[in-house]
Amino acid sequence: MPEALYYWLGFALYSVIVLLVGFLSYRRQRTQTNANSSQDFWTASQKLPGWASGLSISASMMSISWSCVYGVQLFYWYGVGGLWLLGIPWLLAMFGFYILAPRLRKLSAFSQPEMVGKRFGVRARQMLAVPLAFVYMVWCGAELYAAAQILTPLFNTNFYLILFLMAFVVAAYSALGGLAADVSTDQVQFVLVAFFITAIAYFGSAEILQHHDLFTWLRQLPVPPKAQAPAVSWLSTGPALMAMTFIAYLPGWLVTTDVWIRIQASRSAAEARKAVLVAAMNSLLFVTIGPMIIGLAALYLYPPQGAIIPAELADGTKIFAVLMKDYAPVWLNVMLTVGLAAAAMSTIDTTGNVLALSLSYDIIEPISERRLSLKTRSLLPRLISVAAIAVAFLYALVIESLWDIFYLSSGILTTTIFIPMMAIFLPSATSRQVHAAIITGFAGTLLFYFLEAREYLAAWEPQWLAETGLGYILWGLLAAILAFVAAKPRRA
């Protein structure tokens, strides 16, 4: 039997399982008295236990694009200093969510645009939903792209076929069961992803530790291809990139919607805090430590030649696939491939759910509720869920760089979402100020990104900032703050 056939059988079996979970969630919703409520479709009736919400948050962050490709890639590029570019900011965001969870639960709204709309009106709600939809469309497409890149050679098939099949399966079970189905499948996916990351970390490190002890391994690591210091240095990324990463990521991640809605969907504030603790512990293990072991193992086993990364690693994006091929037996590779698909589907369904939520719950439903029949209103979220995955699929066809994707999208959360969310707690803030901050933050970040990418900003930026390539986030944030302040009504 051809080796690729085993991978296809594993993928098919897993797809059947998650589709069954989606169908059972659909049947359960149909038996409830409020089965036609779009609110329940999006919120899972706000009855999730903390462990379920926590595993769902964990599974969505333990993704192909974030943990399994980008996170590992960062440690290969920079060594231990890569901690500052993903793991540490994310753990700090988890700490912030733990502190804020009880207060967030007191807000009588589910989505972030709805929270802003309660204070500043329907227009502000719809305006904020647009950049949120953009960010999660980017993240959903990135996950589809990263998964297809790794799975294509294993399945010995066409890149676009894998891309389509992943999108189709996720769209089907998400449309059937909504958030409840996503959370249920996330629990299965978490176990598979945890096994996947642990196994790859074991194979990579075990190969090295057969010949060297841990300290010899670390001493003999080559200088990473993009680092400014040895691989074991905590400052190998340089202080400028470290600082700009915190500016780009931390404020935006504190208002990241997929975590927020799982906190809101938990059945109590105590359960919400439990969810954050579960997610934080799993993030430490599988978003930080696991990818670091894998990245450093790959740095030793496939050393760069100066700044030149071996072609087989594809700039570091195929480290997982290469380690699997070189060091894992075929029978285990089949299980690992299922874990890989599970990791991707977990993040695709989470980001696709938020994309659909923004489009349907926050933009379309508020203005169409009185115009549509009950049957149409119950069908609309399912149709929008399918459309959301379809849009992300189309975006995945044109992706080139995960680096730009993650900094730009997370930067938009910081420059466009963070200020309106903080304005909720400012007694003197006005709708006009929120509108100005949203428009300026979103449009300004995209404009400055274009100017940065074309190197128009480099001529007048400080050298330390120009070298990071992230100045557009700082300028976008400053523009949003200035717009918020300038729009404040003057006293007569």
C-alpha positions as CSV (number, residue, x, y, z in Angstrom):
1,M,0.0,0.0,0.0
2,P,1.5,3.4,-0.9
3,E,2.6,5.4,2.1
4,A,0.5,8.4,1.2
5,L,-2.7,6.3,1.4
6,Y,-2.2,5.8,5.1
7,Y,-2.2,9.6,5.6
8,W,-5.4,9.9,3.5
9,L,-7.1,7.2,5.6
10,G,-6.1,8.9,8.8
11,F,-7.3,12.3,7.6
12,A,-10.6,10.8,6.4
13,L,-11.3,9.1,9.7
14,Y,-10.6,12.2,11.7
15,S,-12.8,14.3,9.3
16,V,-15.7,11.9,9.9
17,I,-15.3,12.2,13.6
18,V,-15.4,16.0,13.7
19,L,-18.3,16.1,11.2
20,L,-20.2,13.7,13.5
21,V,-19.5,16.0,16.5
22,G,-20.9,19.0,14.5
23,F,-24.0,17.0,13.5
24,L,-24.6,15.9,17.2
25,S,-24.3,19.5,18.3
26,Y,-26.8,20.5,15.6
27,R,-29.2,17.8,16.8
28,R,-28.8,18.9,20.4
29,Q,-29.6,22.5,19.4
30,R,-32.7,21.4,17.5
31,T,-34.2,19.8,20.7
32,Q,-33.8,22.9,22.8
33,T,-36.7,25.3,23.2
34,N,-34.6,28.2,21.9
35,A,-33.1,26.3,19.0
36,N,-33.8,29.1,16.5
37,S,-31.9,31.6,18.5
38,S,-28.8,32.9,16.7
39,Q,-27.5,34.1,20.1
40,D,-27.2,30.5,21.2
41,F,-25.5,29.5,18.0
42,W,-22.8,32.1,18.7
43,T,-22.5,31.8,22.5
44,A,-23.2,28.0,23.2
45,S,-25.9,29.3,25.6
46,Q,-23.1,30.7,27.8
47,K,-23.0,27.4,29.8
48,L,-19.4,26.2,29.1
49,P,-17.4,24.7,32.0
50,G,-14.0,26.3,32.6
51,W,-12.0,23.3,31.5
52,A,-13.8,23.1,28.1
53,S,-13.3,26.8,27.5
54,G,-9.7,26.5,28.5
55,L,-9.0,23.6,26.2
56,S,-10.7,25.4,23.4
57,I,-8.5,28.5,23.9
58,S,-5.4,26.2,24.2
59,A,-6.3,24.3,21.0
60,S,-6.8,27.5,18.9
61,M,-3.4,28.9,20.0
62,M,-1.6,25.5,19.5
63,S,-2.1,25.9,15.8
64,I,-0.1,25.0,12.7
65,S,0.6,28.6,11.8
66,W,1.3,30.0,15.3
67,S,2.9,27.1,17.3
68,C,3.9,24.5,14.8
69,V,5.3,26.8,12.1
70,Y,5.8,30.4,13.2
71,G,6.8,29.6,16.8
72,V,9.3,26.9,15.8
73,Q,10.6,29.2,13.0
74,L,11.3,32.0,15.5
75,F,13.5,29.8,17.7
76,Y,15.3,28.5,14.6
77,W,15.8,32.1,13.4
78,Y,16.8,33.7,16.8
79,G,17.5,30.9,19.3
80,V,16.3,31.3,22.9
81,G,15.6,35.0,22.3
82,G,12.6,33.9,20.2
83,L,10.7,33.7,23.5
84,W,10.2,37.4,23.4
85,L,8.5,37.3,20.0
86,L,5.7,34.9,20.8
87,G,5.7,32.9,24.1
88,I,6.3,35.6,26.6
89,P,3.9,38.2,25.2
90,W,1.2,35.5,24.9
91,L,1.7,34.4,28.6
92,L,1.5,38.0,29.7
93,A,-1.7,38.4,27.8
94,M,-3.1,35.3,29.6
95,F,-2.2,36.9,32.9
96,G,-4.1,40.0,31.8
97,F,-7.2,38.0,30.9
98,Y,-7.1,36.3,34.3
99,I,-7.1,39.7,36.1
100,L,-9.8,41.1,33.8
101,A,-12.1,38.1,33.5
102,P,-14.5,39.0,36.3
103,R,-14.8,42.6,35.1
104,L,-15.4,41.5,31.5
105,R,-18.1,39.2,32.6
106,K,-20.0,42.1,34.1
107,L,-20.4,43.7,30.7
108,S,-23.9,42.8,29.4
109,A,-22.7,41.9,25.9
110,F,-21.1,39.0,24.2
111,S,-18.8,40.2,21.4
112,Q,-16.5,43.2,21.6
113,P,-18.2,45.3,19.0
114,E,-21.5,44.7,20.9
115,M,-19.8,45.9,24.1
116,V,-18.7,49.1,22.2
117,G,-22.1,49.4,20.7
118,K,-23.9,49.3,24.1
119,R,-22.0,52.5,25.0
120,F,-21.4,54.3,21.7
121,G,-24.2,53.1,19.4
122,V,-24.9,50.6,16.6
123,R,-22.7,52.5,14.1
124,A,-19.6,52.1,16.4
125,R,-20.5,48.4,16.8
126,Q,-20.6,47.8,13.0
127,M,-17.5,49.9,12.4
128,L,-15.4,48.0,14.9
129,A,-16.6,44.7,13.4
130,V,-15.0,45.5,10.1
131,P,-11.3,45.5,11.2
132,L,-12.0,42.5,13.5
133,A,-13.4,40.6,10.5
134,F,-10.3,41.5,8.6
135,V,-7.9,40.3,11.3
136,Y,-9.6,36.9,11.7
137,M,-9.9,36.5,8.0
138,V,-6.1,36.9,7.8
139,W,-5.5,34.5,10.7
140,C,-8.0,31.9,9.3
141,G,-6.4,32.1,5.8
142,A,-2.9,31.8,7.3
143,E,-3.8,28.6,9.1
144,L,-5.2,27.1,6.0
145,Y,-2.1,28.1,4.1
146,A,0.4,26.8,6.7
147,A,-1.4,23.4,7.1
148,A,-1.6,22.8,3.3
149,Q,2.1,23.7,3.0
150,I,3.1,20.9,5.4
151,L,0.4,18.3,4.5
152,T,0.9,18.5,0.7
153,P,4.2,16.6,0.5
154,L,3.0,14.0,3.1
155,F,-0.2,13.3,1.1
156,N,1.7,13.4,-2.2
157,T,-1.1,15.6,-3.7
158,N,-1.9,19.0,-5.0
159,F,-1.6,22.0,-2.6
160,Y,-4.9,23.4,-3.6
161,L,-6.8,20.1,-3.0
162,I,-5.6,19.9,0.6
163,L,-6.5,23.6,1.0
164,F,-10.0,23.0,-0.2
165,L,-10.6,19.8,1.8
166,M,-9.5,21.4,5.1
167,A,-11.8,24.4,4.4
168,F,-14.7,22.2,3.4
169,V,-14.6,20.0,6.6
170,V,-14.3,22.9,9.0
171,A,-17.0,24.9,7.2
172,A,-19.4,21.9,7.4
173,Y,-19.1,21.1,11.2
174,S,-18.9,24.8,12.1
175,A,-22.1,25.6,10.2
176,L,-23.8,22.6,11.8
177,G,-23.0,23.3,15.5
178,G,-21.7,26.8,15.9
179,L,-19.5,27.7,18.9
180,A,-20.6,24.6,20.7
181,A,-19.3,22.3,17.9
182,D,-16.1,24.3,17.7
183,V,-15.5,23.9,21.4
184,S,-16.3,20.2,21.4
185,T,-14.0,19.5,18.5
186,D,-11.3,21.7,20.1
187,Q,-11.2,19.3,23.0
188,V,-10.4,16.3,20.7
189,Q,-8.0,18.5,18.8
190,F,-6.1,19.6,21.9
191,V,-5.2,16.1,22.8
192,L,-4.0,15.4,19.3
193,V,-2.0,18.6,19.0
194,A,-0.4,18.1,22.4
195,F,0.7,14.6,21.3
196,F,1.9,15.9,18.0
197,I,4.1,18.7,19.5
198,T,5.4,16.4,22.3
199,A,6.3,13.7,19.8
200,I,8.2,16.0,17.4
201,A,10.0,17.6,20.4
202,Y,11.0,14.1,21.6
203,F,12.3,12.9,18.2
204,G,14.3,16.0,17.6
205,S,15.9,16.2,21.0
206,A,16.4,12.4,21.4
207,E,18.4,12.2,18.2
208,I,20.8,14.8,19.6
209,L,20.9,13.5,23.2
210,Q,22.1,10.1,21.9
211,H,25.4,11.8,21.1
212,H,25.6,14.7,23.5
213,D,24.3,15.8,26.9
214,L,22.0,18.9,27.1
215,F,24.8,21.4,27.9
216,T,27.0,20.2,25.1
217,W,24.1,20.5,22.7
218,L,23.4,24.1,23.8
219,R,27.1,25.0,23.6
220,Q,27.5,23.6,20.1
221,L,24.4,25.4,18.6
222,P,25.4,27.5,15.6
223,V,24.6,31.2,15.5
224,P,20.9,31.5,14.3
225,P,20.5,33.0,10.9
226,K,18.8,36.2,12.0
227,A,20.2,36.6,15.5
228,Q,22.4,39.4,16.8
229,A,23.9,37.1,19.5
230,P,24.5,33.4,20.2
231,A,21.5,31.0,20.2
232,V,21.4,30.7,24.0
233,S,21.3,34.5,24.5
234,W,18.1,35.9,25.8
235,L,18.8,39.1,23.8
236,S,19.5,37.5,20.4
237,T,16.6,39.3,18.8
238,G,17.9,42.7,19.7
239,P,16.1,45.2,22.0
240,A,14.3,47.1,19.2
241,L,12.5,44.1,17.8
242,M,11.7,42.9,21.3
243,A,10.2,46.3,22.2
244,M,8.2,46.7,18.9
245,T,6.9,43.1,19.3
246,F,5.4,44.0,22.7
247,I,3.9,47.2,21.3
248,A,2.5,45.3,18.3
249,Y,1.2,42.2,20.2
250,L,0.4,42.8,23.9
251,P,-2.4,45.5,23.7
252,G,-4.1,43.7,20.8
253,W,-3.9,40.3,22.3
254,L,-5.5,41.6,25.5
255,V,-8.6,42.2,23.4
256,T,-8.3,39.2,21.1
257,T,-11.8,38.1,20.3
258,D,-11.5,34.3,20.3
259,V,-10.3,34.3,24.0
260,W,-12.8,37.0,24.9
261,I,-15.9,35.1,23.6
262,R,-14.8,31.9,25.4
263,I,-14.5,33.9,28.7
264,Q,-18.0,35.2,28.0
265,A,-19.4,31.8,27.0
266,S,-18.2,30.3,30.4
267,R,-21.0,29.7,32.9
268,S,-19.5,31.9,35.6
269,A,-16.6,34.3,36.4
270,A,-14.9,31.6,38.4
271,E,-15.2,29.2,35.4
272,A,-13.8,31.9,33.1
273,R,-10.8,32.3,35.3
274,K,-10.3,28.5,35.4
275,A,-10.4,28.6,31.6
276,V,-7.6,31.2,31.5
277,L,-5.5,29.1,33.9
278,V,-5.9,26.0,31.8
279,A,-5.0,27.9,28.7
280,A,-2.0,29.6,30.3
281,M,-0.5,26.2,31.5
282,N,-1.0,24.6,28.1
283,S,0.5,27.7,26.4
284,L,3.6,27.4,28.6
285,L,4.0,23.8,27.6
286,F,2.9,23.7,23.9
287,V,3.3,27.3,22.6
288,T,6.5,28.1,24.4
289,I,8.6,25.1,25.7
290,G,7.7,22.6,23.0
291,P,8.3,24.8,20.0
292,M,11.6,26.0,21.6
293,I,12.9,22.5,21.9
294,I,11.9,21.7,18.3
295,G,13.4,24.9,17.0
296,L,16.7,24.5,18.8
297,A,16.9,20.8,17.7
298,A,16.4,21.8,14.1
299,L,19.0,24.5,14.5
300,Y,21.5,21.8,15.5
301,L,20.4,19.1,13.1
302,Y,20.0,21.4,10.0
303,P,22.5,24.2,10.7
304,P,22.4,27.4,8.6
305,Q,25.4,28.5,6.6
306,G,25.7,32.0,8.0
307,A,22.3,33.6,7.2
308,I,21.5,30.9,4.6
309,I,18.9,28.4,5.8
310,P,18.9,24.9,4.2
311,A,16.6,24.8,1.2
312,E,14.8,21.7,2.5
313,L,13.5,23.7,5.5
314,A,11.8,26.4,3.2
315,D,13.0,29.3,5.5
316,G,12.0,27.2,8.5
317,T,8.3,26.7,7.6
318,K,8.8,22.9,6.9
319,I,10.8,22.0,10.0
320,F,8.0,19.8,11.3
321,A,7.6,17.9,8.0
322,V,11.4,17.4,7.7
323,L,11.8,16.1,11.3
324,M,8.8,13.7,10.7
325,K,10.3,12.4,7.5
326,D,13.8,11.9,8.9
327,Y,13.2,10.7,12.5
328,A,9.7,9.2,12.9
329,P,8.5,5.8,11.7
330,V,5.7,5.7,9.1
331,W,3.0,4.3,11.4
332,L,3.6,7.1,13.9
333,N,3.8,9.7,11.1
334,V,0.2,8.8,10.3
335,M,-0.9,9.6,13.8
336,L,1.2,12.8,13.8
337,T,-0.3,13.8,10.5
338,V,-3.8,13.5,12.1
339,G,-2.5,15.7,14.9
340,L,-1.3,18.2,12.4
341,A,-4.7,18.3,10.7
342,A,-6.3,18.6,14.1
343,A,-4.1,21.6,15.0
344,A,-5.0,23.3,11.8
345,M,-8.8,22.6,12.0
346,S,-8.9,23.9,15.6
347,T,-7.5,27.3,14.7
348,I,-9.4,27.5,11.4
349,D,-12.8,26.8,13.2
350,T,-11.9,29.4,15.9
351,T,-10.8,32.2,13.6
352,G,-13.6,31.4,11.1
353,N,-16.1,31.5,13.9
354,V,-15.0,35.0,15.0
355,L,-14.9,36.2,11.3
356,A,-18.5,34.9,10.9
357,L,-19.5,36.4,14.3
358,S,-18.3,39.8,13.2
359,L,-20.0,39.7,9.9
360,S,-23.3,38.2,11.0
361,Y,-23.9,39.0,14.7
362,D,-22.3,42.5,14.7
363,I,-22.9,43.9,11.2
364,I,-25.9,42.1,9.5
365,E,-28.2,41.0,12.4
366,P,-28.5,44.3,14.2
367,I,-30.0,46.0,11.1
368,S,-32.0,43.0,9.7
369,E,-33.5,41.5,12.8
370,R,-36.9,43.1,12.3
371,R,-36.9,42.5,8.5
372,L,-36.2,38.7,8.5
373,S,-38.4,35.8,9.5
374,L,-37.5,33.6,12.5
375,K,-36.5,30.8,10.2
376,T,-34.2,33.0,8.1
377,R,-32.6,34.5,11.2
378,S,-31.8,31.0,12.5
379,L,-30.3,30.0,9.1
380,L,-28.3,33.2,8.6
381,P,-25.5,32.4,11.1
382,R,-24.9,29.0,9.4
383,L,-24.7,30.5,6.0
384,I,-22.4,33.2,7.1
385,S,-20.2,30.6,8.8
386,V,-19.7,28.8,5.5
387,A,-19.1,32.1,3.7
388,A,-16.5,33.1,6.3
389,I,-14.4,30.0,5.6
390,A,-14.8,30.5,1.9
391,V,-13.4,34.0,2.1
392,A,-10.5,32.8,4.2
393,F,-9.9,30.0,1.6
394,L,-9.6,32.6,-1.2
395,Y,-7.2,34.7,0.9
396,A,-5.0,31.6,1.6
397,L,-4.4,31.4,-2.2
398,V,-2.4,34.6,-2.2
399,I,-0.4,34.4,1.1
400,E,3.4,34.7,0.9
401,S,4.8,35.5,4.3
402,L,3.5,34.5,7.8
403,W,5.8,37.1,9.4
404,D,4.0,40.0,7.8
405,I,0.6,38.4,8.3
406,F,1.0,38.0,12.1
407,Y,2.6,41.4,12.8
408,L,0.1,43.3,10.6
409,S,-3.0,41.5,11.9
410,S,-2.0,41.7,15.6
411,G,-0.9,45.3,15.0
412,I,-4.4,46.1,13.8
413,L,-5.8,44.7,17.0
414,T,-3.5,47.1,18.9
415,T,-4.1,50.2,16.7
416,T,-7.8,49.8,16.0
417,I,-9.5,47.6,18.6
418,F,-7.6,48.4,21.8
419,I,-8.5,52.1,22.1
420,P,-12.3,51.7,21.5
421,M,-12.4,48.9,24.1
422,M,-10.6,51.0,26.7
423,A,-12.9,53.9,25.9
424,I,-15.8,51.8,27.4
425,F,-14.3,52.5,30.8
426,L,-13.7,56.2,30.2
427,P,-16.7,58.2,31.4
428,S,-16.1,61.2,29.2
429,A,-15.4,59.3,25.9
430,T,-17.8,60.0,23.0
431,S,-19.0,58.2,20.0
432,R,-17.3,60.7,17.8
433,Q,-13.9,59.9,19.4
434,V,-14.5,56.1,19.0
435,H,-15.4,56.5,15.3
436,A,-12.3,58.6,14.7
437,A,-10.0,56.1,16.5
438,I,-11.4,53.1,14.5
439,I,-11.2,54.7,11.1
440,T,-7.8,56.3,11.7
441,G,-6.3,53.2,13.4
442,F,-7.4,50.8,10.7
443,A,-6.8,52.9,7.6
444,G,-3.6,54.4,9.0
445,T,-2.1,51.1,9.9
446,L,-2.7,49.7,6.4
447,L,-1.4,52.9,4.8
448,F,1.8,52.9,6.9
449,Y,2.3,49.2,6.3
450,F,2.2,50.0,2.5
451,L,4.7,52.8,3.0
452,E,7.0,50.6,5.2
453,A,6.9,47.7,2.8
454,R,7.9,50.0,-0.1
455,E,10.7,51.4,2.1
456,Y,9.3,55.0,2.0
457,L,9.4,55.3,5.8
458,A,12.9,54.1,6.2
459,A,14.4,57.4,5.0
460,W,13.1,59.4,8.0
461,E,12.6,56.6,10.7
462,P,15.4,56.1,13.3
463,Q,17.7,53.3,12.2
464,W,16.7,51.1,15.1
465,L,13.0,51.3,14.1
466,A,13.6,51.0,10.4
467,E,15.6,47.8,11.0
468,T,12.6,46.1,12.6
469,G,10.3,46.8,9.7
470,L,7.5,47.3,12.3
471,G,7.4,51.1,12.4
472,Y,4.0,51.1,10.7
473,I,2.4,49.7,13.9
474,L,3.8,52.5,16.0
475,W,2.7,55.2,13.6
476,G,-0.7,53.6,13.2
477,L,-1.2,53.5,17.0
478,L,0.0,57.1,17.4
479,A,-2.4,58.2,14.6
480,A,-5.3,56.5,16.3
481,I,-4.5,58.1,19.7
482,L,-4.2,61.5,18.1
483,A,-7.5,61.1,16.3
484,F,-9.2,60.0,19.5
485,V,-7.9,63.0,21.4
486,A,-8.6,65.5,18.5
487,A,-12.2,64.3,18.2
488,K,-13.0,65.2,21.8
489,P,-15.7,67.8,21.8
490,R,-14.5,71.2,23.0
491,R,-16.2,72.8,25.9
492,A,-18.1,76.0,25.1
